[in-house]
């Protein structure tokens, strides 16, 4: 939130989203080190105020500066069920 104060809304879930970039590293759910992995992906995007990220071996994060943009991102996303127990943990 300190790095991206315009981001006001986030949704996290344990599916993946087609076409979204993945974080490079796997971190356990709730591990604060995951923040840096997320920031690394956001820095590579064209828009810092909204987007969709897959968290490696974890799930997804949708973030936005407005509720209407968040709804659009959700509606435009194709969610894929993870294969828990069958995923390769890197």
PDB file of N, CA, C and O in Angstrom:
ATOM      1  N   UNK A   1       0.817  -1.203   0.000  1.00  0.00           N
ATOM      2  CA  UNK A   1       0.000   0.000   0.000  1.00  0.00           C
ATOM      3  C   UNK A   1       0.858   1.263   0.000  1.00  0.00           C
ATOM      4  O   UNK A   1       0.469   2.271  -0.589  1.00  0.00           O
ATOM      5  N   UNK A   2       2.000   1.220   0.642  1.00  0.00           N
ATOM      6  CA  UNK A   2       2.888   2.386   0.653  1.00  0.00           C
ATOM      7  C   UNK A   2       3.475   2.656  -0.734  1.00  0.00           C
ATOM      8  O   UNK A   2       3.618   3.812  -1.130  1.00  0.00           O
ATOM      9  N   UNK A   3       3.809   1.614  -1.461  1.00  0.00           N
ATOM     10  CA  UNK A   3       4.384   1.777  -2.798  1.00  0.00           C
ATOM     11  C   UNK A   3       3.352   2.178  -3.845  1.00  0.00           C
ATOM     12  O   UNK A   3       3.677   2.886  -4.798  1.00  0.00           O
ATOM     13  N   UNK A   4       2.117   1.732  -3.673  1.00  0.00           N
ATOM     14  CA  UNK A   4       1.063   1.972  -4.656  1.00  0.00           C
ATOM     15  C   UNK A   4      -0.186   2.503  -3.948  1.00  0.00           C
ATOM     16  O   UNK A   4      -1.174   1.780  -3.820  1.00  0.00           O
ATOM     17  N   UNK A   5      -0.152   3.751  -3.490  1.00  0.00           N
ATOM     18  CA  UNK A   5      -1.269   4.297  -2.705  1.00  0.00           C
ATOM     19  C   UNK A   5      -2.571   4.430  -3.494  1.00  0.00           C
ATOM     20  O   UNK A   5      -3.637   4.561  -2.892  1.00  0.00           O
ATOM     21  N   UNK A   6      -2.512   4.398  -4.823  1.00  0.00           N
ATOM     22  CA  UNK A   6      -3.738   4.488  -5.616  1.00  0.00           C
ATOM     23  C   UNK A   6      -4.515   3.173  -5.650  1.00  0.00           C
ATOM     24  O   UNK A   6      -5.693   3.169  -6.006  1.00  0.00           O
ATOM     25  N   UNK A   7      -3.884   2.069  -5.292  1.00  0.00           N
ATOM     26  CA  UNK A   7      -4.579   0.786  -5.245  1.00  0.00           C
ATOM     27  C   UNK A   7      -5.447   0.772  -3.989  1.00  0.00           C
ATOM     28  O   UNK A   7      -4.946   0.872  -2.869  1.00  0.00           O
ATOM     29  N   UNK A   8      -6.741   0.649  -4.195  1.00  0.00           N
ATOM     30  CA  UNK A   8      -7.709   0.703  -3.093  1.00  0.00           C
ATOM     31  C   UNK A   8      -8.447  -0.615  -2.870  1.00  0.00           C
ATOM     32  O   UNK A   8      -9.026  -0.828  -1.804  1.00  0.00           O
ATOM     33  N   UNK A   9      -8.431  -1.499  -3.866  1.00  0.00           N
ATOM     34  CA  UNK A   9      -9.202  -2.734  -3.788  1.00  0.00           C
ATOM     35  C   UNK A   9      -8.331  -3.921  -4.193  1.00  0.00           C
ATOM     36  O   UNK A   9      -7.545  -3.829  -5.136  1.00  0.00           O
ATOM     37  N   UNK A  10      -8.476  -5.039  -3.473  1.00  0.00           N
ATOM     38  CA  UNK A  10      -7.771  -6.280  -3.810  1.00  0.00           C
ATOM     39  C   UNK A  10      -8.673  -7.470  -3.523  1.00  0.00           C
ATOM     40  O   UNK A  10      -9.446  -7.475  -2.565  1.00  0.00           O
ATOM     41  N   UNK A  11      -8.553  -8.462  -4.368  1.00  0.00           N
ATOM     42  CA  UNK A  11      -9.213  -9.748  -4.135  1.00  0.00           C
ATOM     43  C   UNK A  11      -8.152 -10.820  -4.298  1.00  0.00           C
ATOM     44  O   UNK A  11      -7.354 -10.782  -5.235  1.00  0.00           O
ATOM     45  N   UNK A  12      -8.148 -11.776  -3.381  1.00  0.00           N
ATOM     46  CA  UNK A  12      -7.208 -12.899  -3.444  1.00  0.00           C
ATOM     47  C   UNK A  12      -8.015 -14.185  -3.404  1.00  0.00           C
ATOM     48  O   UNK A  12      -8.985 -14.298  -2.655  1.00  0.00           O
ATOM     49  N   UNK A  13      -7.610 -15.147  -4.210  1.00  0.00           N
ATOM     50  CA  UNK A  13      -8.259 -16.451  -4.213  1.00  0.00           C
ATOM     51  C   UNK A  13      -7.267 -17.533  -4.571  1.00  0.00           C
ATOM     52  O   UNK A  13      -6.114 -17.250  -4.897  1.00  0.00           O
ATOM     53  N   UNK A  14      -7.714 -18.766  -4.511  1.00  0.00           N
ATOM     54  CA  UNK A  14      -6.817 -19.901  -4.726  1.00  0.00           C
ATOM     55  C   UNK A  14      -7.115 -20.638  -6.028  1.00  0.00           C
ATOM     56  O   UNK A  14      -7.120 -21.868  -6.079  1.00  0.00           O
ATOM     57  N   UNK A  15      -7.359 -19.867  -7.067  1.00  0.00           N
ATOM     58  CA  UNK A  15      -7.443 -20.336  -8.452  1.00  0.00           C
ATOM     59  C   UNK A  15      -6.331 -19.625  -9.210  1.00  0.00           C
ATOM     60  O   UNK A  15      -5.627 -18.788  -8.645  1.00  0.00           O
ATOM     61  N   UNK A  16      -6.172 -19.958 -10.491  1.00  0.00           N
ATOM     62  CA  UNK A  16      -5.283 -19.193 -11.359  1.00  0.00           C
ATOM     63  C   UNK A  16      -6.129 -18.491 -12.405  1.00  0.00           C
ATOM     64  O   UNK A  16      -7.259 -18.897 -12.674  1.00  0.00           O
ATOM     65  N   UNK A  17      -5.583 -17.438 -12.992  1.00  0.00           N
ATOM     66  CA  UNK A  17      -6.287 -16.677 -14.015  1.00  0.00           C
ATOM     67  C   UNK A  17      -5.506 -16.770 -15.321  1.00  0.00           C
ATOM     68  O   UNK A  17      -4.318 -16.452 -15.376  1.00  0.00           O
ATOM     69  N   UNK A  18      -6.197 -17.214 -16.372  1.00  0.00           N
ATOM     70  CA  UNK A  18      -5.566 -17.355 -17.691  1.00  0.00           C
ATOM     71  C   UNK A  18      -4.911 -16.053 -18.128  1.00  0.00           C
ATOM     72  O   UNK A  18      -5.500 -14.979 -18.012  1.00  0.00           O
ATOM     73  N   UNK A  19      -3.684 -16.161 -18.634  1.00  0.00           N
ATOM     74  CA  UNK A  19      -2.985 -15.036 -19.218  1.00  0.00           C
ATOM     75  C   UNK A  19      -2.341 -14.070 -18.241  1.00  0.00           C
ATOM     76  O   UNK A  19      -1.638 -13.151 -18.659  1.00  0.00           O
ATOM     77  N   UNK A  20      -2.566 -14.257 -16.956  1.00  0.00           N
ATOM     78  CA  UNK A  20      -1.966 -13.361 -15.962  1.00  0.00           C
ATOM     79  C   UNK A  20      -0.527 -13.789 -15.692  1.00  0.00           C
ATOM     80  O   UNK A  20      -0.224 -14.982 -15.699  1.00  0.00           O
ATOM     81  N   UNK A  21       0.356 -12.830 -15.456  1.00  0.00           N
ATOM     82  CA  UNK A  21       1.748 -13.193 -15.137  1.00  0.00           C
ATOM     83  C   UNK A  21       1.839 -13.863 -13.769  1.00  0.00           C
ATOM     84  O   UNK A  21       1.013 -13.629 -12.887  1.00  0.00           O
ATOM     85  N   UNK A  22       2.852 -14.695 -13.616  1.00  0.00           N
ATOM     86  CA  UNK A  22       3.107 -15.379 -12.353  1.00  0.00           C
ATOM     87  C   UNK A  22       4.254 -14.706 -11.594  1.00  0.00           C
ATOM     88  O   UNK A  22       5.185 -14.174 -12.198  1.00  0.00           O
ATOM     89  N   UNK A  23       4.171 -14.737 -10.282  1.00  0.00           N
ATOM     90  CA  UNK A  23       5.316 -14.328  -9.483  1.00  0.00           C
ATOM     91  C   UNK A  23       6.421 -15.345  -9.708  1.00  0.00           C
ATOM     92  O   UNK A  23       6.153 -16.504 -10.025  1.00  0.00           O
ATOM     93  N   UNK A  24       7.642 -14.916  -9.546  1.00  0.00           N
ATOM     94  CA  UNK A  24       8.787 -15.782  -9.834  1.00  0.00           C
ATOM     95  C   UNK A  24       9.018 -16.833  -8.750  1.00  0.00           C
ATOM     96  O   UNK A  24       9.429 -17.954  -9.048  1.00  0.00           O
ATOM     97  N   UNK A  25       8.758 -16.478  -7.515  1.00  0.00           N
ATOM     98  CA  UNK A  25       9.086 -17.364  -6.394  1.00  0.00           C
ATOM     99  C   UNK A  25       7.840 -17.861  -5.681  1.00  0.00           C
ATOM    100  O   UNK A  25       6.824 -17.168  -5.628  1.00  0.00           O
ATOM    101  N   UNK A  26       7.926 -19.056  -5.139  1.00  0.00           N
ATOM    102  CA  UNK A  26       6.868 -19.613  -4.302  1.00  0.00           C
ATOM    103  C   UNK A  26       7.117 -19.194  -2.857  1.00  0.00           C
ATOM    104  O   UNK A  26       8.229 -19.318  -2.342  1.00  0.00           O
ATOM    105  N   UNK A  27       6.073 -18.700  -2.217  1.00  0.00           N
ATOM    106  CA  UNK A  27       6.114 -18.391  -0.795  1.00  0.00           C
ATOM    107  C   UNK A  27       4.863 -18.966  -0.152  1.00  0.00           C
ATOM    108  O   UNK A  27       3.798 -18.993  -0.769  1.00  0.00           O
ATOM    109  N   UNK A  28       4.988 -19.420   1.071  1.00  0.00           N
ATOM    110  CA  UNK A  28       3.836 -19.937   1.786  1.00  0.00           C
ATOM    111  C   UNK A  28       2.780 -18.847   1.922  1.00  0.00           C
ATOM    112  O   UNK A  28       3.109 -17.662   1.968  1.00  0.00           O
ATOM    113  N   UNK A  29       1.514 -19.247   1.985  1.00  0.00           N
ATOM    114  CA  UNK A  29       0.414 -18.306   2.146  1.00  0.00           C
ATOM    115  C   UNK A  29       0.633 -17.466   3.407  1.00  0.00           C
ATOM    116  O   UNK A  29       0.823 -18.001   4.500  1.00  0.00           O
ATOM    117  N   UNK A  30       0.604 -16.147   3.236  1.00  0.00           N
ATOM    118  CA  UNK A  30       0.799 -15.249   4.366  1.00  0.00           C
ATOM    119  C   UNK A  30       2.241 -14.858   4.618  1.00  0.00           C
ATOM    120  O   UNK A  30       2.508 -14.028   5.488  1.00  0.00           O
ATOM    121  N   UNK A  31       3.171 -15.432   3.885  1.00  0.00           N
ATOM    122  CA  UNK A  31       4.593 -15.118   4.056  1.00  0.00           C
ATOM    123  C   UNK A  31       4.847 -13.706   3.521  1.00  0.00           C
ATOM    124  O   UNK A  31       4.545 -13.419   2.363  1.00  0.00           O
ATOM    125  N   UNK A  32       5.395 -12.835   4.350  1.00  0.00           N
ATOM    126  CA  UNK A  32       5.604 -11.436   3.946  1.00  0.00           C
ATOM    127  C   UNK A  32       6.574 -11.305   2.777  1.00  0.00           C
ATOM    128  O   UNK A  32       6.583 -10.273   2.105  1.00  0.00           O
ATOM    129  N   UNK A  33       7.384 -12.318   2.520  1.00  0.00           N
ATOM    130  CA  UNK A  33       8.301 -12.268   1.378  1.00  0.00           C
ATOM    131  C   UNK A  33       7.544 -12.265   0.053  1.00  0.00           C
ATOM    132  O   UNK A  33       8.096 -11.873  -0.975  1.00  0.00           O
ATOM    133  N   UNK A  34       6.294 -12.696   0.072  1.00  0.00           N
ATOM    134  CA  UNK A  34       5.503 -12.704  -1.148  1.00  0.00           C
ATOM    135  C   UNK A  34       5.260 -11.279  -1.649  1.00  0.00           C
ATOM    136  O   UNK A  34       5.053 -11.068  -2.843  1.00  0.00           O
ATOM    137  N   UNK A  35       5.284 -10.308  -0.743  1.00  0.00           N
ATOM    138  CA  UNK A  35       5.084  -8.909  -1.132  1.00  0.00           C
ATOM    139  C   UNK A  35       6.102  -8.498  -2.189  1.00  0.00           C
ATOM    140  O   UNK A  35       5.732  -7.884  -3.190  1.00  0.00           O
ATOM    141  N   UNK A  36       7.364  -8.822  -1.989  1.00  0.00           N
ATOM    142  CA  UNK A  36       8.396  -8.435  -2.958  1.00  0.00           C
ATOM    143  C   UNK A  36       8.161  -9.105  -4.302  1.00  0.00           C
ATOM    144  O   UNK A  36       8.375  -8.486  -5.344  1.00  0.00           O
ATOM    145  N   UNK A  37       7.726 -10.357  -4.296  1.00  0.00           N
ATOM    146  CA  UNK A  37       7.423 -11.048  -5.558  1.00  0.00           C
ATOM    147  C   UNK A  37       6.296 -10.354  -6.300  1.00  0.00           C
ATOM    148  O   UNK A  37       6.337 -10.237  -7.524  1.00  0.00           O
ATOM    149  N   UNK A  38       5.288  -9.892  -5.570  1.00  0.00           N
ATOM    150  CA  UNK A  38       4.160  -9.179  -6.165  1.00  0.00           C
ATOM    151  C   UNK A  38       4.622  -7.841  -6.727  1.00  0.00           C
ATOM    152  O   UNK A  38       4.261  -7.480  -7.847  1.00  0.00           O
ATOM    153  N   UNK A  39       5.413  -7.107  -5.961  1.00  0.00           N
ATOM    154  CA  UNK A  39       5.937  -5.808  -6.409  1.00  0.00           C
ATOM    155  C   UNK A  39       6.765  -5.982  -7.679  1.00  0.00           C
ATOM    156  O   UNK A  39       6.682  -5.157  -8.589  1.00  0.00           O
ATOM    157  N   UNK A  40       7.558  -7.039  -7.748  1.00  0.00           N
ATOM    158  CA  UNK A  40       8.377  -7.289  -8.940  1.00  0.00           C
ATOM    159  C   UNK A  40       7.506  -7.431 -10.184  1.00  0.00           C
ATOM    160  O   UNK A  40       7.869  -6.936 -11.251  1.00  0.00           O
ATOM    161  N   UNK A  41       6.358  -8.103 -10.060  1.00  0.00           N
ATOM    162  CA  UNK A  41       5.463  -8.274 -11.208  1.00  0.00           C
ATOM    163  C   UNK A  41       4.794  -6.946 -11.550  1.00  0.00           C
ATOM    164  O   UNK A  41       4.714  -6.583 -12.724  1.00  0.00           O
ATOM    165  N   UNK A  42       4.315  -6.218 -10.548  1.00  0.00           N
ATOM    166  CA  UNK A  42       3.654  -4.931 -10.809  1.00  0.00           C
ATOM    167  C   UNK A  42       4.608  -3.977 -11.524  1.00  0.00           C
ATOM    168  O   UNK A  42       4.191  -3.260 -12.434  1.00  0.00           O
ATOM    169  N   UNK A  43       5.870  -3.958 -11.132  1.00  0.00           N
ATOM    170  CA  UNK A  43       6.851  -3.064 -11.763  1.00  0.00           C
ATOM    171  C   UNK A  43       7.017  -3.334 -13.249  1.00  0.00           C
ATOM    172  O   UNK A  43       7.379  -2.432 -14.004  1.00  0.00           O
ATOM    173  N   UNK A  44       6.759  -4.555 -13.676  1.00  0.00           N
ATOM    174  CA  UNK A  44       6.920  -4.927 -15.081  1.00  0.00           C
ATOM    175  C   UNK A  44       5.682  -4.612 -15.920  1.00  0.00           C
ATOM    176  O   UNK A  44       5.721  -4.732 -17.145  1.00  0.00           O
ATOM    177  N   UNK A  45       4.582  -4.210 -15.275  1.00  0.00           N
ATOM    178  CA  UNK A  45       3.348  -3.956 -16.021  1.00  0.00           C
ATOM    179  C   UNK A  45       3.299  -2.525 -16.527  1.00  0.00           C
ATOM    180  O   UNK A  45       4.034  -1.659 -16.054  1.00  0.00           O
ATOM    181  N   UNK A  46       2.424  -2.288 -17.493  1.00  0.00           N
ATOM    182  CA  UNK A  46       2.239  -0.945 -18.045  1.00  0.00           C
ATOM    183  C   UNK A  46       1.391  -0.063 -17.144  1.00  0.00           C
ATOM    184  O   UNK A  46       1.509   1.162 -17.191  1.00  0.00           O
ATOM    185  N   UNK A  47       0.536  -0.668 -16.323  1.00  0.00           N
ATOM    186  CA  UNK A  47      -0.347   0.098 -15.455  1.00  0.00           C
ATOM    187  C   UNK A  47      -0.148  -0.344 -14.011  1.00  0.00           C
ATOM    188  O   UNK A  47      -0.325  -1.518 -13.686  1.00  0.00           O
ATOM    189  N   UNK A  48       0.213   0.578 -13.165  1.00  0.00           N
ATOM    190  CA  UNK A  48       0.492   0.268 -11.755  1.00  0.00           C
ATOM    191  C   UNK A  48      -0.753   0.331 -10.885  1.00  0.00           C
ATOM    192  O   UNK A  48      -0.702  -0.056  -9.717  1.00  0.00           O
ATOM    193  N   UNK A  49      -1.890   0.817 -11.432  1.00  0.00           N
ATOM    194  CA  UNK A  49      -3.089   1.025 -10.630  1.00  0.00           C
ATOM    195  C   UNK A  49      -4.100  -0.115 -10.673  1.00  0.00           C
ATOM    196  O   UNK A  49      -5.009  -0.167  -9.845  1.00  0.00           O
ATOM    197  N   UNK A  50      -3.951  -1.031 -11.633  1.00  0.00           N
ATOM    198  CA  UNK A  50      -4.846  -2.184 -11.665  1.00  0.00           C
ATOM    199  C   UNK A  50      -4.189  -3.329 -12.422  1.00  0.00           C
ATOM    200  O   UNK A  50      -3.342  -3.114 -13.289  1.00  0.00           O
ATOM    201  N   UNK A  51      -4.593  -4.542 -12.083  1.00  0.00           N
ATOM    202  CA  UNK A  51      -4.055  -5.693 -12.779  1.00  0.00           C
ATOM    203  C   UNK A  51      -4.405  -7.005 -12.109  1.00  0.00           C
ATOM    204  O   UNK A  51      -5.120  -7.056 -11.108  1.00  0.00           O
ATOM    205  N   UNK A  52      -3.874  -8.068 -12.701  1.00  0.00           N
ATOM    206  CA  UNK A  52      -4.114  -9.424 -12.229  1.00  0.00           C
ATOM    207  C   UNK A  52      -2.771 -10.138 -12.176  1.00  0.00           C
ATOM    208  O   UNK A  52      -1.986 -10.060 -13.120  1.00  0.00           O
ATOM    209  N   UNK A  53      -2.508 -10.827 -11.084  1.00  0.00           N
ATOM    210  CA  UNK A  53      -1.251 -11.558 -10.894  1.00  0.00           C
ATOM    211  C   UNK A  53      -1.574 -12.954 -10.386  1.00  0.00           C
ATOM    212  O   UNK A  53      -2.408 -13.123  -9.497  1.00  0.00           O
ATOM    213  N   UNK A  54      -0.905 -13.960 -10.958  1.00  0.00           N
ATOM    214  CA  UNK A  54      -0.946 -15.302 -10.392  1.00  0.00           C
ATOM    215  C   UNK A  54       0.224 -15.445  -9.423  1.00  0.00           C
ATOM    216  O   UNK A  54       1.354 -15.071  -9.738  1.00  0.00           O
ATOM    217  N   UNK A  55      -0.057 -15.983  -8.258  1.00  0.00           N
ATOM    218  CA  UNK A  55       0.967 -16.215  -7.238  1.00  0.00           C
ATOM    219  C   UNK A  55       1.425 -17.659  -7.368  1.00  0.00           C
ATOM    220  O   UNK A  55       0.627 -18.583  -7.214  1.00  0.00           O
ATOM    221  N   UNK A  56       2.683 -17.853  -7.646  1.00  0.00           N
ATOM    222  CA  UNK A  56       3.232 -19.183  -7.937  1.00  0.00           C
ATOM    223  C   UNK A  56       2.874 -20.183  -6.845  1.00  0.00           C
ATOM    224  O   UNK A  56       3.157 -19.970  -5.666  1.00  0.00           O
ATOM    225  N   UNK A  57       2.245 -21.278  -7.264  1.00  0.00           N
ATOM    226  CA  UNK A  57       1.822 -22.356  -6.371  1.00  0.00           C
ATOM    227  C   UNK A  57       0.950 -21.856  -5.228  1.00  0.00           C
ATOM    228  O   UNK A  57       1.031 -22.376  -4.116  1.00  0.00           O
ATOM    229  N   UNK A  58       0.113 -20.845  -5.491  1.00  0.00           N
ATOM    230  CA  UNK A  58      -0.671 -20.252  -4.423  1.00  0.00           C
ATOM    231  C   UNK A  58      -2.064 -19.854  -4.880  1.00  0.00           C
ATOM    232  O   UNK A  58      -3.047 -20.340  -4.321  1.00  0.00           O
ATOM    233  N   UNK A  59      -2.180 -18.979  -5.885  1.00  0.00           N
ATOM    234  CA  UNK A  59      -3.490 -18.493  -6.297  1.00  0.00           C
ATOM    235  C   UNK A  59      -3.363 -17.226  -7.118  1.00  0.00           C
ATOM    236  O   UNK A  59      -2.444 -17.092  -7.926  1.00  0.00           O
ATOM    237  N   UNK A  60      -4.295 -16.283  -6.911  1.00  0.00           N
ATOM    238  CA  UNK A  60      -4.272 -15.049  -7.697  1.00  0.00           C
ATOM    239  C   UNK A  60      -4.474 -13.839  -6.796  1.00  0.00           C
ATOM    240  O   UNK A  60      -4.895 -13.944  -5.644  1.00  0.00           O
ATOM    241  N   UNK A  61      -4.152 -12.683  -7.375  1.00  0.00           N
ATOM    242  CA  UNK A  61      -4.408 -11.394  -6.748  1.00  0.00           C
ATOM    243  C   UNK A  61      -4.917 -10.465  -7.844  1.00  0.00           C
ATOM    244  O   UNK A  61      -4.264 -10.290  -8.872  1.00  0.00           O
ATOM    245  N   UNK A  62      -6.091  -9.868  -7.617  1.00  0.00           N
ATOM    246  CA  UNK A  62      -6.629  -8.852  -8.511  1.00  0.00           C
ATOM    247  C   UNK A  62      -6.607  -7.546  -7.720  1.00  0.00           C
ATOM    248  O   UNK A  62      -7.057  -7.506  -6.575  1.00  0.00           O
ATOM    249  N   UNK A  63      -6.088  -6.482  -8.324  1.00  0.00           N
ATOM    250  CA  UNK A  63      -5.978  -5.210  -7.608  1.00  0.00           C
ATOM    251  C   UNK A  63      -6.417  -4.069  -8.514  1.00  0.00           C
ATOM    252  O   UNK A  63      -6.282  -4.144  -9.736  1.00  0.00           O
ATOM    253  N   UNK A  64      -6.946  -3.004  -7.899  1.00  0.00           N
ATOM    254  CA  UNK A  64      -7.464  -1.894  -8.681  1.00  0.00           C
ATOM    255  C   UNK A  64      -7.581  -0.631  -7.841  1.00  0.00           C
ATOM    256  O   UNK A  64      -7.648  -0.684  -6.613  1.00  0.00           O
ATOM    257  N   UNK A  65      -7.604   0.500  -8.528  1.00  0.00           N
ATOM    258  CA  UNK A  65      -7.787   1.780  -7.854  1.00  0.00           C
ATOM    259  C   UNK A  65      -9.269   2.154  -7.745  1.00  0.00           C
ATOM    260  O   UNK A  65      -9.622   3.062  -6.993  1.00  0.00           O
ATOM    261  N   UNK A  66     -10.138   1.460  -8.492  1.00  0.00           N
ATOM    262  CA  UNK A  66     -11.571   1.762  -8.416  1.00  0.00           C
ATOM    263  C   UNK A  66     -12.382   0.469  -8.381  1.00  0.00           C
ATOM    264  O   UNK A  66     -11.949  -0.568  -8.883  1.00  0.00           O
ATOM    265  N   UNK A  67     -13.543   0.554  -7.791  1.00  0.00           N
ATOM    266  CA  UNK A  67     -14.411  -0.614  -7.711  1.00  0.00           C
ATOM    267  C   UNK A  67     -14.900  -1.033  -9.096  1.00  0.00           C
ATOM    268  O   UNK A  67     -15.002  -2.226  -9.382  1.00  0.00           O
ATOM    269  N   UNK A  68     -15.199  -0.067  -9.948  1.00  0.00           N
ATOM    270  CA  UNK A  68     -15.677  -0.412 -11.295  1.00  0.00           C
ATOM    271  C   UNK A  68     -14.599  -1.137 -12.097  1.00  0.00           C
ATOM    272  O   UNK A  68     -14.904  -2.082 -12.824  1.00  0.00           O
ATOM    273  N   UNK A  69     -13.341  -0.708 -11.974  1.00  0.00           N
ATOM    274  CA  UNK A  69     -12.245  -1.396 -12.664  1.00  0.00           C
ATOM    275  C   UNK A  69     -12.045  -2.798 -12.095  1.00  0.00           C
ATOM    276  O   UNK A  69     -11.761  -3.734 -12.842  1.00  0.00           O
ATOM    277  N   UNK A  70     -12.190  -2.949 -10.797  1.00  0.00           N
ATOM    278  CA  UNK A  70     -12.074  -4.271 -10.174  1.00  0.00           C
ATOM    279  C   UNK A  70     -13.136  -5.213 -10.733  1.00  0.00           C
ATOM    280  O   UNK A  70     -12.838  -6.360 -11.065  1.00  0.00           O
ATOM    281  N   UNK A  71     -14.364  -4.736 -10.836  1.00  0.00           N
ATOM    282  CA  UNK A  71     -15.448  -5.548 -11.387  1.00  0.00           C
ATOM    283  C   UNK A  71     -15.132  -5.930 -12.829  1.00  0.00           C
ATOM    284  O   UNK A  71     -15.340  -7.078 -13.221  1.00  0.00           O
ATOM    285  N   UNK A  72     -14.634  -4.987 -13.623  1.00  0.00           N
ATOM    286  CA  UNK A  72     -14.260  -5.289 -15.011  1.00  0.00           C
ATOM    287  C   UNK A  72     -13.181  -6.357 -15.075  1.00  0.00           C
ATOM    288  O   UNK A  72     -13.261  -7.270 -15.897  1.00  0.00           O
ATOM    289  N   UNK A  73     -12.170  -6.253 -14.216  1.00  0.00           N
ATOM    290  CA  UNK A  73     -11.100  -7.251 -14.199  1.00  0.00           C
ATOM    291  C   UNK A  73     -11.639  -8.635 -13.854  1.00  0.00           C
ATOM    292  O   UNK A  73     -11.245  -9.629 -14.463  1.00  0.00           O
ATOM    293  N   UNK A  74     -12.530  -8.696 -12.888  1.00  0.00           N
ATOM    294  CA  UNK A  74     -13.126  -9.979 -12.496  1.00  0.00           C
ATOM    295  C   UNK A  74     -13.922 -10.562 -13.655  1.00  0.00           C
ATOM    296  O   UNK A  74     -13.791 -11.743 -13.976  1.00  0.00           O
ATOM    297  N   UNK A  75     -14.747  -9.730 -14.281  1.00  0.00           N
ATOM    298  CA  UNK A  75     -15.595 -10.198 -15.391  1.00  0.00           C
ATOM    299  C   UNK A  75     -14.768 -10.647 -16.594  1.00  0.00           C
ATOM    300  O   UNK A  75     -15.170 -11.560 -17.314  1.00  0.00           O
ATOM    301  N   UNK A  76     -13.623 -10.016 -16.815  1.00  0.00           N
ATOM    302  CA  UNK A  76     -12.765 -10.346 -17.952  1.00  0.00           C
ATOM    303  C   UNK A  76     -11.820 -11.518 -17.683  1.00  0.00           C
ATOM    304  O   UNK A  76     -11.134 -11.982 -18.594  1.00  0.00           O
ATOM    305  N   UNK A  77     -11.783 -11.991 -16.454  1.00  0.00           N
ATOM    306  CA  UNK A  77     -10.840 -13.058 -16.081  1.00  0.00           C
ATOM    307  C   UNK A  77     -11.469 -14.434 -16.240  1.00  0.00           C
ATOM    308  O   UNK A  77     -12.645 -14.642 -15.944  1.00  0.00           O
ATOM    309  N   UNK A  78     -10.648 -15.368 -16.717  1.00  0.00           N
ATOM    310  CA  UNK A  78     -11.053 -16.768 -16.764  1.00  0.00           C
ATOM    311  C   UNK A  78     -10.316 -17.488 -15.643  1.00  0.00           C
ATOM    312  O   UNK A  78      -9.089 -17.590 -15.655  1.00  0.00           O
ATOM    313  N   UNK A  79     -11.070 -17.978 -14.686  1.00  0.00           N
ATOM    314  CA  UNK A  79     -10.500 -18.628 -13.509  1.00  0.00           C
ATOM    315  C   UNK A  79     -10.331 -20.112 -13.772  1.00  0.00           C
ATOM    316  O   UNK A  79     -11.229 -20.766 -14.303  1.00  0.00           O
ATOM    317  N   UNK A  80      -9.169 -20.639 -13.396  1.00  0.00           N
ATOM    318  CA  UNK A  80      -8.867 -22.063 -13.560  1.00  0.00           C
ATOM    319  C   UNK A  80      -8.557 -22.678 -12.206  1.00  0.00           C
ATOM    320  O   UNK A  80      -7.762 -22.153 -11.427  1.00  0.00           O
ATOM    321  N   UNK A  81      -9.199 -23.793 -11.952  1.00  0.00           N
ATOM    322  CA  UNK A  81      -8.996 -24.514 -10.707  1.00  0.00           C
ATOM    323  C   UNK A  81      -7.561 -25.026 -10.632  1.00  0.00           C
ATOM    324  O   UNK A  81      -7.032 -25.575 -11.598  1.00  0.00           O
ATOM    325  N   UNK A  82      -6.944 -24.837  -9.474  1.00  0.00           N
ATOM    326  CA  UNK A  82      -5.590 -25.370  -9.269  1.00  0.00           C
ATOM    327  C   UNK A  82      -5.664 -26.868  -9.009  1.00  0.00           C
ATOM    328  O   UNK A  82      -6.674 -27.374  -8.520  1.00  0.00           O
ATOM    329  N   UNK A  83      -4.606 -27.559  -9.335  1.00  0.00           N
ATOM    330  CA  UNK A  83      -4.512 -28.987  -9.090  1.00  0.00           C
ATOM    331  C   UNK A  83      -3.745 -29.210  -7.778  1.00  0.00           C
ATOM    332  O   UNK A  83      -2.599 -29.658  -7.789  1.00  0.00           O
ATOM    333  N   UNK A  84      -4.382 -28.895  -6.667  1.00  0.00           N
ATOM    334  CA  UNK A  84      -3.728 -29.003  -5.359  1.00  0.00           C
ATOM    335  C   UNK A  84      -3.312 -30.451  -5.130  1.00  0.00           C
ATOM    336  O   UNK A  84      -4.093 -31.377  -5.347  1.00  0.00           O
ATOM    337  N   UNK A  85      -2.084 -30.630  -4.694  1.00  0.00           N
ATOM    338  CA  UNK A  85      -1.523 -31.950  -4.489  1.00  0.00           C
ATOM    339  C   UNK A  85      -0.818 -32.465  -5.718  1.00  0.00           C
ATOM    340  O   UNK A  85      -0.035 -33.412  -5.635  1.00  0.00           O
ATOM    341  N   UNK A  86      -1.083 -31.852  -6.865  1.00  0.00           N
ATOM    342  CA  UNK A  86      -0.450 -32.262  -8.108  1.00  0.00           C
ATOM    343  C   UNK A  86       0.471 -31.178  -8.663  1.00  0.00           C
ATOM    344  O   UNK A  86       1.201 -31.425  -9.623  1.00  0.00           O
ATOM    345  N   UNK A  87       0.448 -29.980  -8.073  1.00  0.00           N
ATOM    346  CA  UNK A  87       1.305 -28.916  -8.530  1.00  0.00           C
ATOM    347  C   UNK A  87       2.742 -29.185  -8.117  1.00  0.00           C
ATOM    348  O   UNK A  87       3.009 -29.788  -7.077  1.00  0.00           O
ATOM    349  N   UNK A  88       3.637 -28.733  -8.936  1.00  0.00           N
ATOM    350  CA  UNK A  88       5.058 -28.826  -8.600  1.00  0.00           C
ATOM    351  C   UNK A  88       5.424 -27.585  -7.809  1.00  0.00           C
ATOM    352  O   UNK A  88       5.254 -26.465  -8.292  1.00  0.00           O
ATOM    353  N   UNK A  89       5.922 -27.773  -6.611  1.00  0.00           N
ATOM    354  CA  UNK A  89       6.362 -26.653  -5.776  1.00  0.00           C
ATOM    355  C   UNK A  89       7.821 -26.388  -6.113  1.00  0.00           C
ATOM    356  O   UNK A  89       8.680 -27.244  -5.900  1.00  0.00           O
ATOM    357  N   UNK A  90       8.098 -25.200  -6.639  1.00  0.00           N
ATOM    358  CA  UNK A  90       9.455 -24.844  -7.045  1.00  0.00           C
ATOM    359  C   UNK A  90      10.197 -24.202  -5.895  1.00  0.00           C
ATOM    360  O   UNK A  90      11.362 -23.831  -6.042  1.00  0.00           O
TER     361      UNK A  90
END
